[in-house]
Amino acid sequence: MGKGTTALGIIGVILGAAGFGFGFFAWIDQIRENVWYDEFLDSEFYPTTTFPGEAIPNMSLIVDLSVPVSLHLLFTCVAVCNDVAGSYSDFFFYFLINDVKLDNPWTRAGTYDESVADNRYPVTLQHYIIGMAPGRYNFSILVLSEFAGNYIRECAFSIRSN
């Protein structure tokens, strides 16, 4: 083989590697486009004690879907409950989609008749929605506290499509 064939082979390898690299970065960028995320870590949120509760302010995700997709919703936080003698001191958490509460799933965190102030509980609420129709959606978290002194902090909310 001549020098021209060797040079042509080297150029082919370089172009192949460049194509592979471009494809990899396009794939990574596609993954990033299918994740929505929000958090607040520096402040406390004191939810209302009246039903039906209220959404966590400044923690909503707007998702525009052009095709039907499945979505995984994940919310985490730390719930801080104060003791109430002879009573519950709980939180209730729900997902809201376009300001409509989902009855399931939901989670509860808290205590009953504790004698320790500032009980801390990790909270996780997640949901998998199969075949969400195309459209624009506003996802948020509804929270209700049974005691006025309770608060949450270190919240994170993410949505991933696949």
Backbone as a printed PyTorch tensor [residue, N CA C, xyz], in Angstrom:
tensor([[[  0.8370,  -1.1720,   0.0000],
         [  0.0000,   0.0000,   0.0000],
         [  0.8800,   1.2320,   0.0000]],

        [[  0.3410,   2.2760,  -0.6100],
         [  1.1100,   3.4940,  -0.7330],
         [  0.8480,   4.4520,   0.4090]],

        [[  1.5820,   5.5650,   0.3130],
         [  1.4390,   6.6080,   1.3280],
         [  0.0400,   7.2280,   1.3020]],

        [[ -0.5670,   7.3110,   0.1420],
         [ -1.9070,   7.8890,   0.0180],
         [ -2.9550,   7.0490,   0.7340]],

        [[ -2.8260,   5.7240,   0.6870],
         [ -3.7760,   4.8470,   1.3570],
         [ -3.6550,   4.9810,   2.8670]],

        [[ -2.4270,   5.0900,   3.3580],
         [ -2.2090,   5.2630,   4.7980],
         [ -2.8050,   6.5860,   5.2810]],

        [[ -2.5650,   7.6430,   4.5140],
         [ -3.1000,   8.9580,   4.8940],
         [ -4.6230,   8.9330,   4.8690]],

        [[ -5.1800,   8.2580,   3.8500],
         [ -6.6340,   8.1480,   3.7600],
         [ -7.1970,   7.3610,   4.9520]],

        [[ -6.5030,   6.3250,   5.3800],
         [ -6.9210,   5.5440,   6.5460],
         [ -6.8940,   6.3690,   7.8210]],

        [[ -5.8340,   7.1660,   7.9730],
         [ -5.7150,   8.0200,   9.1750],
         [ -6.8360,   9.0620,   9.1890]],

        [[ -7.1200,   9.6560,   8.0280],
         [ -8.2060,  10.6310,   7.9420],
         [ -9.5420,   9.9610,   8.2800]],

        [[ -9.7450,   8.7390,   7.8260],
         [-10.9670,   7.9990,   8.1390],
         [-11.1220,   7.7470,   9.6270]],

        [[-10.0200,   7.3770,  10.2800],
         [-10.0670,   7.1420,  11.7320],
         [-10.3910,   8.4420,  12.4690]],

        [[ -9.7730,   9.5440,  12.0430],
         [-10.0260,  10.8350,  12.6990],
         [-11.4900,  11.2500,  12.5140]],

        [[-12.0100,  11.1070,  11.2890],
         [-13.4070,  11.4640,  11.0580],
         [-14.3670,  10.5580,  11.8240]],

        [[-14.0250,   9.2790,  11.9200],
         [-14.8600,   8.3560,  12.6860],
         [-14.8890,   8.7210,  14.1620]],

        [[-13.7190,   9.0530,  14.7170],
         [-13.6470,   9.4500,  16.1270],
         [-14.4210,  10.7460,  16.3620]],

        [[-14.3010,  11.6930,  15.4270],
         [-15.0340,  12.9540,  15.5640],
         [-16.5400,  12.7070,  15.5170]],

        [[-16.9820,  11.8270,  14.6210],
         [-18.4030,  11.4980,  14.5360],
         [-18.9040,  10.8340,  15.8000]],

        [[-18.0940,   9.9320,  16.3570],
         [-18.4650,   9.2820,  17.6110],
         [-18.5740,  10.3080,  18.7370]],

        [[-17.6020,  11.2150,  18.8290],
         [-17.6250,  12.2570,  19.8610],
         [-18.8260,  13.1670,  19.7210]],

        [[-19.1380,  13.5810,  18.4880],
         [-20.3040,  14.4360,  18.2630],
         [-21.5910,  13.7170,  18.6630]],

        [[-21.7060,  12.4590,  18.3060],
         [-22.8880,  11.6710,  18.6800],
         [-23.0270,  11.5330,  20.1800]],

        [[-21.9130,  11.3280,  20.8710],
         [-21.9370,  11.1930,  22.3270],
         [-22.4340,  12.4880,  22.9800]],

        [[-21.8900,  13.6320,  22.5490],
         [-22.2990,  14.9060,  23.1450],
         [-23.7540,  15.2430,  22.8090]],

        [[-24.2140,  14.8800,  21.6250],
         [-25.6250,  15.0900,  21.2840],
         [-26.5190,  14.2310,  22.1790]],

        [[-26.0890,  13.0160,  22.4770],
         [-26.8500,  12.1190,  23.3550],
         [-26.9100,  12.6870,  24.7710]],

        [[-25.7700,  13.1570,  25.2950],
         [-25.7250,  13.7590,  26.6400],
         [-26.6230,  14.9970,  26.6830]],

        [[-26.5910,  15.8300,  25.6460],
         [-27.4240,  17.0220,  25.6170],
         [-28.9010,  16.6580,  25.6150]],

        [[-29.2710,  15.5820,  24.9300],
         [-30.6630,  15.1280,  24.9110],
         [-31.0930,  14.6960,  26.3050]],

        [[-30.2220,  14.0140,  27.0360],
         [-30.5420,  13.5960,  28.4030],
         [-30.7880,  14.8280,  29.2750]],

        [[-29.9220,  15.8470,  29.1520],
         [-30.0710,  17.0470,  29.9490],
         [-31.3730,  17.7830,  29.6430]],

        [[-31.8240,  17.7410,  28.3990],
         [-33.0560,  18.4300,  28.0360],
         [-34.2850,  17.7670,  28.6470]],

        [[-34.2000,  16.5340,  29.0780],
         [-35.3420,  15.8080,  29.6110],
         [-35.3650,  15.8020,  31.1360]],

        [[-34.6570,  16.7310,  31.7620],
         [-34.6360,  16.8250,  33.2190],
         [-34.9840,  18.2560,  33.6220]],

        [[-35.9430,  18.3970,  34.5250],
         [-36.3110,  19.6940,  35.0820],
         [-36.0320,  19.6150,  36.5800]],

        [[-35.5080,  20.6990,  37.1550],
         [-35.0390,  20.6410,  38.5330],
         [-35.2190,  21.9900,  39.2100]],

        [[-35.5850,  21.9500,  40.5000],
         [-35.6980,  23.1660,  41.3020],
         [-35.3520,  22.8180,  42.7470]],

        [[-34.8210,  23.7790,  43.4750],
         [-34.4920,  23.5320,  44.8800],
         [-34.4890,  24.8430,  45.6570]],

        [[-34.6960,  24.7420,  46.9520],
         [-34.3450,  25.8300,  47.8540],
         [-33.7850,  25.2100,  49.1230]],

        [[-32.6360,  25.7260,  49.5370],
         [-31.9140,  25.1290,  50.6570],
         [-31.6980,  26.1020,  51.8150]],

        [[-31.7710,  27.3820,  51.5390],
         [-31.3400,  28.3600,  52.5270],
         [-32.4310,  28.8990,  53.4360]],

        [[-33.6850,  28.5710,  53.1670],
         [-34.7440,  29.1640,  53.9760],
         [-35.7460,  28.1090,  54.4010]],

        [[-36.5300,  28.4600,  55.4080],
         [-37.5920,  27.5740,  55.8770],
         [-38.9160,  27.9980,  55.2650]],

        [[-39.7920,  27.0180,  55.1250],
         [-41.1520,  27.2940,  54.6760],
         [-42.0970,  26.7790,  55.7490]],

        [[-42.9360,  27.6770,  56.2760],
         [-43.9180,  27.3440,  57.3080],
         [-45.2820,  27.2050,  56.6390]],

        [[-45.7290,  25.9830,  56.3690],
         [-47.0040,  25.8140,  55.6620],
         [-48.2020,  26.1190,  56.5530]],

        [[-49.3220,  26.3420,  55.9150],
         [-50.5640,  26.6390,  56.6080],
         [-51.0750,  25.3910,  57.3490]],

        [[-51.8960,  25.6300,  58.3390],
         [-52.5040,  24.5190,  59.0790],
         [-53.9460,  24.2960,  58.6500]],

        [[-54.4100,  25.0240,  57.6540],
         [-55.7880,  24.8570,  57.1860],
         [-55.8010,  24.0320,  55.9060]],

        [[-56.7530,  23.1050,  55.8290],
         [-56.8540,  22.2620,  54.6530],
         [-57.4510,  23.0730,  53.5150]],

        [[-57.0390,  22.9730,  52.2940],
         [-56.2540,  21.8890,  51.7210],
         [-54.7500,  22.1260,  51.7120]],

        [[-54.2420,  23.1070,  52.4100],
         [-52.8040,  23.3560,  52.4050],
         [-52.4370,  24.3400,  51.3110]],

        [[-51.1250,  24.4480,  51.0530],
         [-50.6680,  25.3740,  50.0340],
         [-49.4310,  24.8310,  49.3440]],

        [[-49.2260,  25.2770,  48.1310],
         [-48.0430,  24.8580,  47.3870],
         [-46.8150,  25.5750,  47.9440]],

        [[-45.6840,  24.9030,  47.8840],
         [-44.4320,  25.5220,  48.3210],
         [-44.1210,  26.6590,  47.3470]],

        [[-43.9840,  27.8830,  47.8420],
         [-43.7600,  29.0130,  46.9330],
         [-42.4030,  28.9160,  46.2390]],

        [[-42.3550,  29.4250,  45.0360],
         [-41.1320,  29.4500,  44.2360],
         [-40.5480,  28.0660,  43.9860]],

        [[-41.3760,  27.0470,  44.0340],
         [-40.9060,  25.6960,  43.7580],
         [-41.9130,  24.9930,  42.8760]],

        [[-41.9570,  25.4100,  41.6320],
         [-42.8050,  24.7360,  40.6560],
         [-42.0000,  24.5700,  39.3770]],

        [[-42.3290,  23.5430,  38.6440],
         [-41.6350,  23.2430,  37.4000],
         [-42.6360,  23.2850,  36.2550]],

        [[-42.3450,  24.0790,  35.2440],
         [-43.1570,  24.1610,  34.0430],
         [-42.5340,  23.2220,  33.0070]],

        [[-43.3440,  22.2960,  32.4920],
         [-42.8560,  21.2980,  31.5480],
         [-43.7040,  21.3870,  30.2800]],

        [[-43.0420,  21.5650,  29.1410],
         [-43.7020,  21.5540,  27.8390],
         [-43.3870,  20.2340,  27.1540]],

        [[-44.4150,  19.4600,  26.8640],
         [-44.2380,  18.1630,  26.2150],
         [-44.7980,  18.2310,  24.8050]],

        [[-43.9990,  17.7960,  23.8250],
         [-44.4540,  17.8050,  22.4340],
         [-44.9530,  16.4370,  21.9870]],

        [[-44.5640,  15.4000,  22.7020],
         [-45.0070,  14.0310,  22.3970],
         [-45.3630,  13.3500,  23.7220]],

        [[-46.1480,  12.2870,  23.6910],
         [-46.4370,  11.5700,  24.9410],
         [-45.1470,  10.9690,  25.5190]],

        [[-44.9210,  11.1800,  26.8060],
         [-43.7390,  10.6290,  27.4900],
         [-44.1480,  10.1600,  28.8830]],

        [[-43.3120,   9.3330,  29.4520],
         [-43.4800,   8.9430,  30.8540],
         [-42.6010,   9.8500,  31.7000]],

        [[-43.0920,  10.2330,  32.8640],
         [-42.3710,  11.1630,  33.7380],
         [-42.1670,  10.5540,  35.1130]],

        [[-40.9840,  10.7930,  35.6660],
         [-40.6860,  10.4120,  37.0440],
         [-40.5580,  11.6950,  37.8510]],

        [[-41.4210,  11.8780,  38.8540],
         [-41.4000,  13.0470,  39.7230],
         [-40.7630,  12.6520,  41.0450]],

        [[-39.8620,  13.4890,  41.5600],
         [-39.1870,  13.2040,  42.8210],
         [-39.0520,  14.4830,  43.6330]],

        [[-39.5870,  14.4510,  44.8520],
         [-39.4840,  15.5730,  45.7850],
         [-38.8440,  15.0650,  47.0700]],

        [[-37.8850,  15.8160,  47.6010],
         [-37.2650,  15.4880,  48.8860],
         [-37.1460,  16.7650,  49.7190]],

        [[-37.1840,  16.5980,  51.0310],
         [-36.9700,  17.7200,  51.9400],
         [-36.7060,  17.1810,  53.3390]],

        [[-36.4520,  18.0830,  54.2480],
         [-36.3540,  17.7640,  55.6680],
         [-37.5200,  18.4570,  56.3590]],

        [[-38.3200,  17.6890,  57.0770],
         [-39.4570,  18.2300,  57.8170],
         [-39.0510,  18.3720,  59.2840]],

        [[-39.2840,  19.5270,  59.8570],
         [-38.9630,  19.7840,  61.2610],
         [-40.2690,  19.9680,  62.0140]],

        [[-40.5500,  19.0290,  62.9310],
         [-41.8020,  19.0260,  63.6850],
         [-41.5320,  19.3230,  65.1500]],

        [[-42.3180,  20.2180,  65.7060],
         [-42.2520,  20.5140,  67.1290],
         [-43.1940,  19.5870,  67.8870]],

        [[-42.8700,  19.3480,  69.1310],
         [-43.6950,  18.4300,  69.9250],
         [-45.0070,  19.0920,  70.3410]],

        [[-46.0470,  18.2740,  70.3580],
         [-47.3630,  18.6920,  70.8290],
         [-47.8370,  17.5910,  71.7660]],

        [[-47.9570,  17.8940,  73.0440],
         [-48.3400,  16.8740,  74.0230],
         [-49.7350,  16.3350,  73.7320]],

        [[-49.8290,  15.0190,  73.6100],
         [-51.0980,  14.3540,  73.4160],
         [-51.7300,  14.5600,  72.0560]],

        [[-50.9570,  14.9830,  71.0490],
         [-51.5340,  15.2390,  69.7350],
         [-50.5060,  14.9570,  68.6380]],

        [[-50.9700,  15.0200,  67.4050],
         [-50.0950,  14.8340,  66.2470],
         [-49.4240,  16.1440,  65.8710]],

        [[-48.2450,  16.0390,  65.3310],
         [-47.5120,  17.1630,  64.7720],
         [-46.9350,  16.6720,  63.4480]],

        [[-47.7680,  16.6680,  62.4090],
         [-47.4310,  16.0240,  61.1420],
         [-47.4490,  16.9950,  59.9630]],

        [[-46.8690,  16.5160,  58.8720],
         [-46.9770,  17.1240,  57.5540],
         [-47.6230,  16.1240,  56.6150]],

        [[-48.3340,  16.6370,  55.6190],
         [-48.8580,  15.8260,  54.5270],
         [-48.3680,  16.4480,  53.2230]],

        [[-47.8800,  15.6230,  52.3060],
         [-47.3210,  16.0940,  51.0370],
         [-48.0420,  15.4300,  49.8700]],

        [[-48.3620,  16.2360,  48.8460],
         [-49.0350,  15.7700,  47.6310],
         [-48.4130,  16.4710,  46.4210]],

        [[-48.5590,  15.8770,  45.2550],
         [-48.1990,  16.5510,  44.0140],
         [-49.3980,  17.3360,  43.4950]],

        [[-49.1170,  18.4740,  42.8750],
         [-50.1210,  19.2570,  42.1610],
         [-49.7180,  19.2970,  40.6880]],

        [[-50.6790,  19.0540,  39.8120],
         [-50.4480,  19.2280,  38.3840],
         [-51.4770,  20.2320,  37.8980]],

        [[-50.9930,  21.3690,  37.3980],
         [-51.8670,  22.4790,  36.9860],
         [-52.8490,  22.8440,  38.0950]],

        [[-52.3450,  22.9220,  39.3190],
         [-53.1030,  23.3000,  40.5190],
         [-54.1770,  22.3010,  40.9160]],

        [[-54.1020,  21.0800,  40.3980],
         [-55.0310,  20.0180,  40.7830],
         [-54.2580,  18.9950,  41.6140]],

        [[-54.7510,  18.7240,  42.8220],
         [-54.0760,  17.7980,  43.7380],
         [-54.2600,  16.3570,  43.2760]],

        [[-53.1550,  15.6050,  43.2370],
         [-53.2290,  14.1650,  43.0160],
         [-53.4790,  13.5060,  44.3660]],

        [[-54.5050,  12.6910,  44.4760],
         [-54.7940,  12.0290,  45.7440],
         [-53.7780,  10.9360,  46.0690]],

        [[-53.1800,  10.3750,  45.0570],
         [-52.1370,   9.3590,  45.2380],
         [-51.0270,   9.6380,  44.2500]],

        [[-49.7910,   9.5020,  44.6380],
         [-49.3210,   9.1440,  45.9620],
         [-49.2930,  10.3690,  46.8890]],

        [[-49.1540,  10.1100,  48.1480],
         [-48.9680,  11.1400,  49.1510],
         [-48.0750,  10.5430,  50.2330]],

        [[-47.5200,  11.3960,  51.0590],
         [-46.7050,  10.8990,  52.1620],
         [-46.9410,  11.7700,  53.3890]],

        [[-46.6070,  11.2100,  54.5120],
         [-46.8100,  11.8660,  55.8060],
         [-45.5160,  11.7670,  56.5980]],

        [[-45.1740,  12.8350,  57.3020],
         [-43.9930,  12.8250,  58.1640],
         [-44.3370,  13.5810,  59.4290]],

        [[-43.8850,  13.0770,  60.5500],
         [-44.1470,  13.7760,  61.7920],
         [-44.1000,  12.8820,  63.0040]],

        [[-44.7530,  13.3630,  64.0570],
         [-44.6360,  12.7040,  65.3430],
         [-45.9660,  12.7610,  66.0920]],

        [[-46.0620,  11.9420,  67.1160],
         [-47.2230,  11.9750,  68.0010],
         [-46.7280,  12.0100,  69.4380]],

        [[-47.1630,  13.0180,  70.1880],
         [-46.9100,  13.1010,  71.6220],
         [-45.4260,  12.9670,  71.9760]],

        [[-44.5650,  13.6460,  71.2320],
         [-43.1320,  13.6190,  71.5340],
         [-42.8010,  14.6790,  72.5830]],

        [[-41.7190,  14.4690,  73.2750],
         [-41.2870,  15.4470,  74.2700],
         [-40.0110,  16.1460,  73.8320]],

        [[-39.6520,  16.0180,  72.5630],
         [-38.4390,  16.6370,  72.0410],
         [-38.8340,  17.6720,  70.9850]],

        [[-38.2930,  18.8840,  71.1050],
         [-38.5650,  19.9100,  70.0990],
         [-37.6770,  19.6740,  68.8770]],

        [[-38.1240,  20.1440,  67.7510],
         [-37.3650,  20.0880,  66.5000],
         [-36.9840,  18.6690,  66.0880]],

        [[-37.9700,  17.7870,  66.0310],
         [-37.7430,  16.4570,  65.4630],
         [-37.5770,  16.6150,  63.9620]],

        [[-36.5300,  16.0290,  63.3950],
         [-36.2480,  16.1540,  61.9600],
         [-36.5200,  14.8360,  61.2660]],

        [[-37.2510,  14.9190,  60.1530],
         [-37.6200,  13.7290,  59.3920],
         [-37.2840,  13.9250,  57.9160]],

        [[-36.6060,  12.9670,  57.3030],
         [-36.4120,  13.0520,  55.8520],
         [-37.7120,  12.7000,  55.1440]],

        [[-38.0200,  13.4320,  54.0890],
         [-39.2570,  13.2200,  53.3310],
         [-38.9030,  12.9210,  51.8810]],

        [[-39.5410,  11.8980,  51.3420],
         [-39.4140,  11.5890,  49.9170],
         [-40.8090,  11.2990,  49.3770]],

        [[-41.1450,  11.9780,  48.2940],
         [-42.4040,  11.7370,  47.5990],
         [-42.0630,  11.5750,  46.1260]],

        [[-42.4470,  10.4410,  45.5630],
         [-42.1600,  10.2360,  44.1460],
         [-43.3430,   9.5910,  43.4490]],

        [[-43.3770,   9.7920,  42.1380],
         [-44.4910,   9.2910,  41.3330],
         [-43.9940,   9.0570,  39.9170]],

        [[-44.5160,   8.0170,  39.2780],
         [-44.1880,   7.7140,  37.8880],
         [-45.4800,   7.7720,  37.0820]],

        [[-45.5100,   8.6500,  36.0910],
         [-46.6810,   8.8250,  35.2500],
         [-46.3680,   8.2320,  33.8780]],

        [[-47.1460,   7.2640,  33.4610],
         [-46.9290,   6.6150,  32.1700],
         [-47.7490,   7.3320,  31.0980]],

        [[-47.1030,   7.7080,  30.0120],
         [-47.7950,   8.2740,  28.8580],
         [-48.4700,   9.6040,  29.0970]],

        [[-47.7590,  10.5610,  29.6640],
         [-48.3100,  11.9150,  29.8610],
         [-48.5450,  12.5450,  28.4870]],

        [[-49.7360,  13.0570,  28.2570],
         [-50.1130,  13.6160,  26.9550],
         [-49.3310,  14.9010,  26.6650]],

        [[-49.1450,  15.2320,  25.3910],
         [-48.4890,  16.4950,  25.0440],
         [-49.2570,  17.6830,  25.6200]],

        [[-48.5140,  18.7220,  25.9760],
         [-49.1280,  19.9260,  26.5280],
         [-48.1650,  20.6360,  27.4610]],

        [[-48.6440,  21.6870,  28.0720],
         [-47.8660,  22.4690,  29.0420],
         [-48.4060,  22.1700,  30.4310]],

        [[-47.5100,  21.8020,  31.3500],
         [-47.9050,  21.4030,  32.6980],
         [-47.1120,  22.1870,  33.7360]],

        [[-47.7900,  22.5300,  34.8280],
         [-47.1590,  23.1700,  35.9790],
         [-47.2080,  22.1690,  37.1330]],

        [[-46.0470,  21.6680,  37.5330],
         [-45.9360,  20.7130,  38.6320],
         [-45.4610,  21.4520,  39.8800]],

        [[-46.0940,  21.1680,  41.0200],
         [-45.6770,  21.7530,  42.2890],
         [-46.0070,  20.7820,  43.4250]],

        [[-45.6470,  21.1780,  44.6370],
         [-45.8190,  20.3270,  45.8110],
         [-46.7780,  21.0080,  46.7770]],

        [[-47.8230,  20.2890,  47.1690],
         [-48.7940,  20.7620,  48.1560],
         [-48.3900,  20.2180,  49.5150]],

        [[-48.3770,  21.0830,  50.5240],
         [-47.9900,  20.6410,  51.8680],
         [-48.9560,  21.2230,  52.8940]],

        [[-49.2850,  20.4080,  53.8800],
         [-50.1550,  20.8070,  54.9780],
         [-49.4800,  20.4110,  56.2800]],

        [[-49.4760,  21.3070,  57.2350],
         [-48.9200,  21.0180,  58.5580],
         [-50.0440,  21.0040,  59.5810]],

        [[-49.9650,  20.0750,  60.5380],
         [-50.9780,  20.0340,  61.5930],
         [-50.6500,  20.9570,  62.7650]],

        [[-49.4480,  21.5490,  62.7430],
         [-49.0280,  22.4120,  63.8420],
         [-48.3430,  23.6370,  63.2550]],

        [[-48.6980,  24.8230,  63.7420],
         [-48.2240,  26.0780,  63.1500],
         [-46.7220,  26.2940,  63.2690]],

        [[-46.0630,  25.6770,  64.2090],
         [-44.6220,  25.8910,  64.3750],
         [-43.7460,  24.9960,  63.5120]],

        [[-44.3310,  24.0770,  62.7740],
         [-43.5510,  23.1540,  61.9420],
         [-43.0820,  23.8440,  60.6640]],

        [[-41.9540,  23.3880,  60.1380],
         [-41.4610,  23.9400,  58.8820],
         [-40.6780,  22.8830,  58.1120]],

        [[-40.4580,  23.1760,  56.8380],
         [-39.6320,  22.3070,  56.0040],
         [-38.4730,  23.1230,  55.4490]],

        [[-37.4200,  22.4240,  55.0610],
         [-36.2460,  23.0840,  54.4790],
         [-35.4930,  22.0820,  53.6180]],

        [[-34.4590,  22.5520,  52.9620],
         [-33.5880,  21.7150,  52.1350],
         [-34.3930,  20.9200,  51.1140]],

        [[-35.2820,  21.6060,  50.3950],
         [-36.1700,  20.9510,  49.4300],
         [-35.5300,  20.8520,  48.0540]],

        [[-35.8240,  19.7610,  47.3770],
         [-35.4100,  19.5720,  45.9880],
         [-36.5480,  18.8870,  45.2520]],

        [[-36.7820,  19.3090,  44.0200],
         [-37.8560,  18.7640,  43.2010],
         [-37.3250,  18.5630,  41.7880]],

        [[-37.4460,  17.3560,  41.2770],
         [-36.9690,  17.0780,  39.9270],
         [-37.9910,  16.2410,  39.1690]],

        [[-37.9860,  16.4170,  37.8540],
         [-38.8080,  15.6340,  36.9530],
         [-37.9000,  15.1460,  35.8340]],

        [[-38.0240,  13.8830,  35.5070],
         [-37.2100,  13.2930,  34.4300],
         [-38.1370,  12.5500,  33.4880]],

        [[-37.9320,  12.7540,  32.2000],
         [-38.6980,  12.0040,  31.2060],
         [-37.8100,  10.9660,  30.5750]],

        [[-38.4510,   9.9320,  30.0090],
         [-37.6550,   8.9060,  29.3290],
         [-38.3220,   8.5030,  28.0510]]])
